[in-house]
Amino acid sequence: MNIKELFKFRRELLENTIDENGFLSLDSVVEYVLPSLVETKLIESIEINTVPFNSAYAIAGYSENESGER
Protein backbone atom coordinates (compact mmCIF):
# COMPACT_ATOMS: atom_id res chain seq x y z
CA MET A 1 0.00 0.00 0.00
CA ASN A 2 1.46 3.33 -0.99
CA ILE A 3 0.86 6.62 0.79
CA LYS A 4 -1.94 7.71 -1.59
CA GLU A 5 -3.82 4.46 -0.96
CA LEU A 6 -3.31 4.85 2.78
CA PHE A 7 -4.72 8.38 2.77
CA LYS A 8 -7.64 7.24 0.61
CA PHE A 9 -8.40 4.43 3.08
CA ARG A 10 -8.16 6.88 5.99
CA ARG A 11 -10.55 9.32 4.31
CA GLU A 12 -13.05 6.55 3.51
CA LEU A 13 -12.78 5.16 7.04
CA LEU A 14 -13.50 8.56 8.57
CA GLU A 15 -16.33 9.32 6.14
CA ASN A 16 -18.01 6.00 6.91
CA THR A 17 -17.59 5.93 10.68
CA ILE A 18 -18.32 9.48 11.85
CA ASP A 19 -21.75 9.89 13.39
CA GLU A 20 -24.20 12.74 12.83
CA ASN A 21 -22.44 14.79 15.52
CA GLY A 22 -19.02 14.43 13.89
CA PHE A 23 -17.63 11.88 16.34
CA LEU A 24 -15.97 8.54 15.63
CA SER A 25 -17.75 5.53 17.00
CA LEU A 26 -15.68 2.52 18.00
CA ASP A 27 -18.53 0.24 16.96
CA SER A 28 -18.70 1.89 13.53
CA VAL A 29 -14.95 1.55 13.01
CA VAL A 30 -15.03 -2.13 13.97
CA GLU A 31 -18.02 -2.80 11.71
CA TYR A 32 -16.26 -1.00 8.85
CA VAL A 33 -12.95 -2.88 9.06
CA LEU A 34 -14.15 -6.39 9.97
CA PRO A 35 -15.17 -7.40 6.41
CA SER A 36 -11.66 -6.54 5.19
CA LEU A 37 -10.11 -8.59 7.99
CA VAL A 38 -12.26 -11.58 7.06
CA GLU A 39 -11.44 -11.13 3.37
CA THR A 40 -7.70 -11.17 4.09
CA LYS A 41 -8.21 -14.14 6.45
CA LEU A 42 -6.82 -12.34 9.48
CA ILE A 43 -10.02 -13.30 11.26
CA GLU A 44 -12.64 -15.95 10.51
CA SER A 45 -15.93 -14.21 11.16
CA ILE A 46 -17.59 -10.87 11.67
CA GLU A 47 -18.90 -11.84 15.07
CA ILE A 48 -19.17 -8.85 17.40
CA ASN A 49 -20.06 -9.03 21.07
CA THR A 50 -20.86 -5.73 22.70
CA VAL A 51 -21.61 -4.64 26.23
CA PRO A 52 -23.26 -1.41 27.37
CA PHE A 53 -20.87 1.54 27.45
CA ASN A 54 -19.48 2.47 30.84
CA SER A 55 -17.32 5.56 31.10
CA ALA A 56 -15.24 3.93 33.85
CA TYR A 57 -13.67 1.36 31.53
CA ALA A 58 -13.46 0.02 28.01
CA ILE A 59 -12.46 -3.43 26.83
CA ALA A 60 -11.45 -4.38 23.31
CA GLY A 61 -10.53 -7.97 22.64
CA TYR A 62 -10.47 -10.91 20.32
CA SER A 63 -10.49 -14.66 20.46
CA GLU A 64 -8.45 -17.30 18.68
CA ASN A 65 -9.76 -20.22 16.70
CA GLU A 66 -9.12 -23.76 17.91
CA SER A 67 -5.86 -24.06 15.97
CA GLY A 68 -4.61 -20.76 17.40
CA GLU A 69 -3.73 -19.35 13.99
CA ARG A 70 -6.41 -16.62 13.90
Biopython code that builds the backbone (N, CA, C, O; Angstrom):
import numpy as np
from Bio.PDB.StructureBuilder import StructureBuilder

atoms = [
    (1, "MET", "N", (0.850, -1.171, 0.000)),
    (1, "MET", "CA", (0.000, 0.000, 0.000)),
    (1, "MET", "C", (0.898, 1.237, 0.000)),
    (1, "MET", "O", (1.766, 1.391, 0.860)),
    (2, "ASN", "N", (0.679, 2.094, -0.957)),
    (2, "ASN", "CA", (1.461, 3.325, -0.986)),
    (2, "ASN", "C", (0.744, 4.416, -0.189)),
    (2, "ASN", "O", (-0.367, 4.212, 0.302)),
    (3, "ILE", "N", (1.380, 5.554, -0.070)),
    (3, "ILE", "CA", (0.859, 6.625, 0.787)),
    (3, "ILE", "C", (-0.481, 7.159, 0.277)),
    (3, "ILE", "O", (-1.348, 7.503, 1.080)),
    (4, "LYS", "N", (-0.666, 7.234, -1.045)),
    (4, "LYS", "CA", (-1.942, 7.706, -1.592)),
    (4, "LYS", "C", (-3.073, 6.749, -1.228)),
    (4, "LYS", "O", (-4.167, 7.185, -0.871)),
    (5, "GLU", "N", (-2.812, 5.456, -1.319)),
    (5, "GLU", "CA", (-3.823, 4.462, -0.959)),
    (5, "GLU", "C", (-4.141, 4.521, 0.534)),
    (5, "GLU", "O", (-5.294, 4.367, 0.938)),
    (6, "LEU", "N", (-3.117, 4.744, 1.342)),
    (6, "LEU", "CA", (-3.313, 4.850, 2.780)),
    (6, "LEU", "C", (-4.184, 6.052, 3.128)),
    (6, "LEU", "O", (-5.096, 5.938, 3.947)),
    (7, "PHE", "N", (-3.916, 7.190, 2.522)),
    (7, "PHE", "CA", (-4.725, 8.380, 2.770)),
    (7, "PHE", "C", (-6.154, 8.199, 2.256)),
    (7, "PHE", "O", (-7.104, 8.681, 2.872)),
    (8, "LYS", "N", (-6.299, 7.511, 1.138)),
    (8, "LYS", "CA", (-7.641, 7.236, 0.613)),
    (8, "LYS", "C", (-8.407, 6.353, 1.596)),
    (8, "LYS", "O", (-9.574, 6.616, 1.888)),
    (9, "PHE", "N", (-7.759, 5.312, 2.105)),
    (9, "PHE", "CA", (-8.402, 4.431, 3.076)),
    (9, "PHE", "C", (-8.785, 5.215, 4.326)),
    (9, "PHE", "O", (-9.885, 5.048, 4.853)),
    (10, "ARG", "N", (-7.890, 6.062, 4.795)),
    (10, "ARG", "CA", (-8.156, 6.882, 5.990)),
    (10, "ARG", "C", (-9.370, 7.774, 5.767)),
    (10, "ARG", "O", (-10.243, 7.858, 6.631)),
    (11, "ARG", "N", (-9.432, 8.440, 4.618)),
    (11, "ARG", "CA", (-10.549, 9.324, 4.311)),
    (11, "ARG", "C", (-11.859, 8.534, 4.268)),
    (11, "ARG", "O", (-12.863, 8.966, 4.834)),
    (12, "GLU", "N", (-11.850, 7.377, 3.597)),
    (12, "GLU", "CA", (-13.052, 6.548, 3.512)),
    (12, "GLU", "C", (-13.470, 6.026, 4.890)),
    (12, "GLU", "O", (-14.657, 5.985, 5.213)),
    (13, "LEU", "N", (-12.494, 5.634, 5.687)),
    (13, "LEU", "CA", (-12.782, 5.157, 7.040)),
    (13, "LEU", "C", (-13.467, 6.248, 7.853)),
    (13, "LEU", "O", (-14.486, 6.000, 8.497)),
    (14, "LEU", "N", (-12.913, 7.447, 7.823)),
    (14, "LEU", "CA", (-13.497, 8.560, 8.574)),
    (14, "LEU", "C", (-14.877, 8.927, 8.043)),
    (14, "LEU", "O", (-15.794, 9.172, 8.827)),
    (15, "GLU", "N", (-15.036, 8.969, 6.731)),
    (15, "GLU", "CA", (-16.327, 9.318, 6.143)),
    (15, "GLU", "C", (-17.406, 8.311, 6.520)),
    (15, "GLU", "O", (-18.570, 8.680, 6.680)),
    (16, "ASN", "N", (-17.033, 7.053, 6.661)),
    (16, "ASN", "CA", (-18.010, 6.001, 6.910)),
    (16, "ASN", "C", (-18.227, 5.674, 8.382)),
    (16, "ASN", "O", (-19.092, 4.861, 8.708)),
    (17, "THR", "N", (-17.466, 6.286, 9.271)),
    (17, "THR", "CA", (-17.587, 5.931, 10.679)),
    (17, "THR", "C", (-17.883, 7.116, 11.592)),
    (17, "THR", "O", (-18.020, 6.938, 12.803)),
    (18, "ILE", "N", (-17.981, 8.305, 11.041)),
    (18, "ILE", "CA", (-18.318, 9.483, 11.847)),
    (18, "ILE", "C", (-19.831, 9.570, 11.969)),
    (18, "ILE", "O", (-20.550, 9.432, 10.979)),
    (19, "ASP", "N", (-20.309, 9.798, 13.177)),
    (19, "ASP", "CA", (-21.748, 9.891, 13.394)),
    (19, "ASP", "C", (-22.267, 11.273, 13.017)),
    (19, "ASP", "O", (-21.516, 12.132, 12.555)),
    (20, "GLU", "N", (-23.569, 11.470, 13.225)),
    (20, "GLU", "CA", (-24.204, 12.737, 12.828)),
    (20, "GLU", "C", (-23.686, 13.938, 13.603)),
    (20, "GLU", "O", (-23.890, 15.078, 13.185)),
    (21, "ASN", "N", (-23.015, 13.697, 14.732)),
    (21, "ASN", "CA", (-22.436, 14.787, 15.524)),
    (21, "ASN", "C", (-20.962, 15.023, 15.217)),
    (21, "ASN", "O", (-20.332, 15.890, 15.822)),
    (22, "GLY", "N", (-20.407, 14.250, 14.273)),
    (22, "GLY", "CA", (-19.017, 14.429, 13.891)),
    (22, "GLY", "C", (-18.020, 13.653, 14.725)),
    (22, "GLY", "O", (-16.822, 13.933, 14.681)),
    (23, "PHE", "N", (-18.502, 12.675, 15.489)),
    (23, "PHE", "CA", (-17.627, 11.878, 16.342)),
    (23, "PHE", "C", (-17.426, 10.479, 15.771)),
    (23, "PHE", "O", (-18.317, 9.917, 15.133)),
    (24, "LEU", "N", (-16.240, 9.929, 16.012)),
    (24, "LEU", "CA", (-15.975, 8.541, 15.634)),
    (24, "LEU", "C", (-16.632, 7.622, 16.645)),
    (24, "LEU", "O", (-16.652, 7.898, 17.845)),
    (25, "SER", "N", (-17.160, 6.544, 16.144)),
    (25, "SER", "CA", (-17.752, 5.534, 17.003)),
    (25, "SER", "C", (-16.906, 4.271, 16.895)),
    (25, "SER", "O", (-16.656, 3.784, 15.792)),
    (26, "LEU", "N", (-16.470, 3.745, 18.017)),
    (26, "LEU", "CA", (-15.678, 2.516, 18.002)),
    (26, "LEU", "C", (-16.441, 1.395, 17.314)),
    (26, "LEU", "O", (-15.865, 0.642, 16.529)),
    (27, "ASP", "N", (-17.727, 1.279, 17.601)),
    (27, "ASP", "CA", (-18.533, 0.239, 16.963)),
    (27, "ASP", "C", (-18.552, 0.404, 15.450)),
    (27, "ASP", "O", (-18.451, -0.583, 14.720)),
    (28, "SER", "N", (-18.678, 1.629, 14.974)),
    (28, "SER", "CA", (-18.699, 1.888, 13.533)),
    (28, "SER", "C", (-17.369, 1.533, 12.883)),
    (28, "SER", "O", (-17.338, 0.961, 11.794)),
    (29, "VAL", "N", (-16.279, 1.868, 13.546)),
    (29, "VAL", "CA", (-14.951, 1.547, 13.010)),
    (29, "VAL", "C", (-14.783, 0.033, 12.914)),
    (29, "VAL", "O", (-14.326, -0.487, 11.896)),
    (30, "VAL", "N", (-15.153, -0.663, 13.973)),
    (30, "VAL", "CA", (-15.032, -2.127, 13.974)),
    (30, "VAL", "C", (-15.893, -2.727, 12.864)),
    (30, "VAL", "O", (-15.425, -3.584, 12.115)),
    (31, "GLU", "N", (-17.136, -2.288, 12.754)),
    (31, "GLU", "CA", (-18.025, -2.800, 11.713)),
    (31, "GLU", "C", (-17.494, -2.500, 10.311)),
    (31, "GLU", "O", (-17.717, -3.281, 9.386)),
    (32, "TYR", "N", (-16.802, -1.391, 10.149)),
    (32, "TYR", "CA", (-16.257, -1.004, 8.847)),
    (32, "TYR", "C", (-15.058, -1.866, 8.452)),
    (32, "TYR", "O", (-14.929, -2.249, 7.289)),
    (33, "VAL", "N", (-14.180, -2.173, 9.409)),
    (33, "VAL", "CA", (-12.945, -2.883, 9.061)),
    (33, "VAL", "C", (-13.066, -4.410, 9.116)),
    (33, "VAL", "O", (-12.263, -5.108, 8.496)),
    (34, "LEU", "N", (-14.046, -4.935, 9.841)),
    (34, "LEU", "CA", (-14.152, -6.390, 9.967)),
    (34, "LEU", "C", (-14.274, -7.122, 8.632)),
    (34, "LEU", "O", (-13.593, -8.132, 8.450)),
    (35, "PRO", "N", (-15.101, -6.672, 7.691)),
    (35, "PRO", "CA", (-15.168, -7.397, 6.415)),
    (35, "PRO", "C", (-13.808, -7.505, 5.710)),
    (35, "PRO", "O", (-13.514, -8.529, 5.093)),
    (36, "SER", "N", (-12.994, -6.477, 5.796)),
    (36, "SER", "CA", (-11.657, -6.535, 5.190)),
    (36, "SER", "C", (-10.776, -7.538, 5.910)),
    (36, "SER", "O", (-9.981, -8.232, 5.275)),
    (37, "LEU", "N", (-10.904, -7.625, 7.228)),
    (37, "LEU", "CA", (-10.106, -8.586, 7.987)),
    (37, "LEU", "C", (-10.507, -10.018, 7.675)),
    (37, "LEU", "O", (-9.659, -10.910, 7.638)),
    (38, "VAL", "N", (-11.803, -10.243, 7.448)),
    (38, "VAL", "CA", (-12.261, -11.576, 7.055)),
    (38, "VAL", "C", (-11.760, -11.899, 5.653)),
    (38, "VAL", "O", (-11.293, -13.007, 5.392)),
    (39, "GLU", "N", (-11.860, -10.929, 4.758)),
    (39, "GLU", "CA", (-11.435, -11.126, 3.367)),
    (39, "GLU", "C", (-9.952, -11.492, 3.277)),
    (39, "GLU", "O", (-9.564, -12.324, 2.457)),
    (40, "THR", "N", (-9.139, -10.879, 4.109)),
    (40, "THR", "CA", (-7.700, -11.168, 4.091)),
    (40, "THR", "C", (-7.331, -12.342, 4.997)),
    (40, "THR", "O", (-6.158, -12.679, 5.152)),
    (41, "LYS", "N", (-8.366, -12.964, 5.598)),
    (41, "LYS", "CA", (-8.205, -14.142, 6.447)),
    (41, "LYS", "C", (-7.412, -13.888, 7.731)),
    (41, "LYS", "O", (-6.814, -14.805, 8.295)),
    (42, "LEU", "N", (-7.416, -12.639, 8.181)),
    (42, "LEU", "CA", (-6.821, -12.338, 9.485)),
    (42, "LEU", "C", (-7.741, -12.785, 10.605)),
    (42, "LEU", "O", (-7.287, -13.139, 11.693)),
    (43, "ILE", "N", (-9.041, -12.765, 10.329)),
    (43, "ILE", "CA", (-10.019, -13.298, 11.261)),
    (43, "ILE", "C", (-10.970, -14.187, 10.473)),
    (43, "ILE", "O", (-10.992, -14.143, 9.243)),
    (44, "GLU", "N", (-11.760, -14.999, 11.184)),
    (44, "GLU", "CA", (-12.636, -15.953, 10.509)),
    (44, "GLU", "C", (-14.080, -15.502, 10.380)),
    (44, "GLU", "O", (-14.787, -15.974, 9.490)),
    (45, "SER", "N", (-14.530, -14.618, 11.228)),
    (45, "SER", "CA", (-15.934, -14.214, 11.158)),
    (45, "SER", "C", (-16.086, -12.756, 11.583)),
    (45, "SER", "O", (-15.170, -12.133, 12.120)),
    (46, "ILE", "N", (-17.275, -12.250, 11.319)),
    (46, "ILE", "CA", (-17.590, -10.871, 11.670)),
    (46, "ILE", "C", (-18.437, -10.864, 12.940)),
    (46, "ILE", "O", (-19.343, -10.042, 13.083)),
    (47, "GLU", "N", (-18.149, -11.756, 13.833)),
    (47, "GLU", "CA", (-18.902, -11.844, 15.073)),
    (47, "GLU", "C", (-18.468, -10.732, 16.017)),
    (47, "GLU", "O", (-17.284, -10.584, 16.319)),
    (48, "ILE", "N", (-19.442, -9.950, 16.480)),
    (48, "ILE", "CA", (-19.171, -8.850, 17.398)),
    (48, "ILE", "C", (-20.005, -9.062, 18.656)),
    (48, "ILE", "O", (-21.212, -9.295, 18.583)),
    (49, "ASN", "N", (-19.359, -8.981, 19.788)),
    (49, "ASN", "CA", (-20.058, -9.029, 21.071)),
    (49, "ASN", "C", (-19.863, -7.686, 21.739)),
    (49, "ASN", "O", (-18.732, -7.243, 21.941)),
    (50, "THR", "N", (-20.955, -7.041, 22.079)),
    (50, "THR", "CA", (-20.857, -5.729, 22.704)),
    (50, "THR", "C", (-21.477, -5.751, 24.090)),
    (50, "THR", "O", (-22.328, -6.586, 24.397)),
    (51, "VAL", "N", (-21.043, -4.838, 24.902)),
    (51, "VAL", "CA", (-21.613, -4.637, 26.233)),
    (51, "VAL", "C", (-21.974, -3.162, 26.348)),
    (51, "VAL", "O", (-21.402, -2.332, 25.642)),
    (52, "PRO", "N", (-22.902, -2.828, 27.215)),
    (52, "PRO", "CA", (-23.258, -1.409, 27.371)),
    (52, "PRO", "C", (-22.041, -0.567, 27.744)),
    (52, "PRO", "O", (-21.180, -0.998, 28.512)),
    (53, "PHE", "N", (-21.987, 0.634, 27.191)),
    (53, "PHE", "CA", (-20.869, 1.542, 27.448)),
    (53, "PHE", "C", (-20.859, 1.967, 28.908)),
    (53, "PHE", "O", (-21.899, 2.268, 29.494)),
    (54, "ASN", "N", (-19.672, 1.985, 29.474)),
    (54, "ASN", "CA", (-19.480, 2.466, 30.838)),
    (54, "ASN", "C", (-18.268, 3.385, 30.804)),
    (54, "ASN", "O", (-17.188, 2.955, 30.399)),
    (55, "SER", "N", (-18.416, 4.605, 31.207)),
    (55, "SER", "CA", (-17.322, 5.563, 31.103)),
    (55, "SER", "C", (-16.143, 5.227, 32.011)),
    (55, "SER", "O", (-15.075, 5.822, 31.872)),
    (56, "ALA", "N", (-16.317, 4.285, 32.937)),
    (56, "ALA", "CA", (-15.237, 3.932, 33.851)),
    (56, "ALA", "C", (-14.215, 3.001, 33.208)),
    (56, "ALA", "O", (-13.075, 2.928, 33.668)),
    (57, "TYR", "N", (-14.600, 2.294, 32.162)),
    (57, "TYR", "CA", (-13.667, 1.356, 31.534)),
    (57, "TYR", "C", (-14.096, 1.048, 30.101)),
    (57, "TYR", "O", (-15.233, 1.302, 29.701)),
    (58, "ALA", "N", (-13.169, 0.504, 29.358)),
    (58, "ALA", "CA", (-13.458, 0.023, 28.010)),
    (58, "ALA", "C", (-12.607, -1.215, 27.773)),
    (58, "ALA", "O", (-11.449, -1.271, 28.185)),
    (59, "ILE", "N", (-13.175, -2.188, 27.119)),
    (59, "ILE", "CA", (-12.456, -3.426, 26.826)),
    (59, "ILE", "C", (-12.587, -3.715, 25.337)),
    (59, "ILE", "O", (-13.690, -3.731, 24.792)),
    (60, "ALA", "N", (-11.467, -3.942, 24.695)),
    (60, "ALA", "CA", (-11.454, -4.385, 23.311)),
    (60, "ALA", "C", (-10.690, -5.697, 23.289)),
    (60, "ALA", "O", (-9.627, -5.802, 23.899)),
    (61, "GLY", "N", (-11.204, -6.676, 22.610)),
    (61, "GLY", "CA", (-10.532, -7.971, 22.642)),
    (61, "GLY", "C", (-10.822, -8.792, 21.413)),
    (61, "GLY", "O", (-11.512, -8.353, 20.492)),
    (62, "TYR", "N", (-10.289, -9.976, 21.416)),
    (62, "TYR", "CA", (-10.470, -10.906, 20.317)),
    (62, "TYR", "C", (-10.336, -12.312, 20.871)),
    (62, "TYR", "O", (-9.920, -12.507, 22.014)),
    (63, "SER", "N", (-10.687, -13.275, 20.062)),
    (63, "SER", "CA", (-10.488, -14.665, 20.465)),
    (63, "SER", "C", (-9.775, -15.398, 19.340)),
    (63, "SER", "O", (-9.801, -14.964, 18.188)),
    (64, "GLU", "N", (-9.152, -16.486, 19.672)),
    (64, "GLU", "CA", (-8.449, -17.298, 18.681)),
    (64, "GLU", "C", (-9.309, -18.492, 18.298)),
    (64, "GLU", "O", (-10.155, -18.942, 19.071)),
    (65, "ASN", "N", (-9.074, -19.001, 17.082)),
    (65, "ASN", "CA", (-9.765, -20.217, 16.699)),
    (65, "ASN", "C", (-9.093, -21.410, 17.385)),
    (65, "ASN", "O", (-8.086, -21.242, 18.074)),
    (66, "GLU", "N", (-9.635, -22.586, 17.203)),
    (66, "GLU", "CA", (-9.121, -23.757, 17.912)),
    (66, "GLU", "C", (-7.664, -24.064, 17.585)),
    (66, "GLU", "O", (-6.923, -24.551, 18.440)),
    (67, "SER", "N", (-7.250, -23.781, 16.351)),
    (67, "SER", "CA", (-5.863, -24.064, 15.975)),
    (67, "SER", "C", (-4.906, -22.979, 16.442)),
    (67, "SER", "O", (-3.690, -23.165, 16.391)),
    (68, "GLY", "N", (-5.444, -21.836, 16.901)),
    (68, "GLY", "CA", (-4.606, -20.758, 17.395)),
    (68, "GLY", "C", (-3.961, -19.924, 16.317)),
    (68, "GLY", "O", (-3.101, -19.095, 16.614)),
    (69, "GLU", "N", (-4.354, -20.120, 15.066)),
    (69, "GLU", "CA", (-3.732, -19.353, 13.986)),
    (69, "GLU", "C", (-4.435, -18.054, 13.667)),
    (69, "GLU", "O", (-3.850, -17.193, 13.011)),
    (70, "ARG", "N", (-5.684, -17.876, 14.113)),
    (70, "ARG", "CA", (-6.407, -16.620, 13.903)),
    (70, "ARG", "C", (-7.114, -16.220, 15.166)),
    (70, "ARG", "O", (-7.782, -15.186, 15.199)),
]
sb = StructureBuilder()
sb.init_structure("model")
sb.init_model(0)
sb.init_chain("A")
sb.init_seg("    ")
for serial, (resi, resn, name, xyz) in enumerate(atoms, 1):
    if name == "N":
        sb.init_residue(resn, " ", resi, " ")
    sb.init_atom(name, np.array(xyz, "f"), 0.0, 1.0, " ", f" {name:<3s}", serial, name[0])
structure = sb.get_structure()
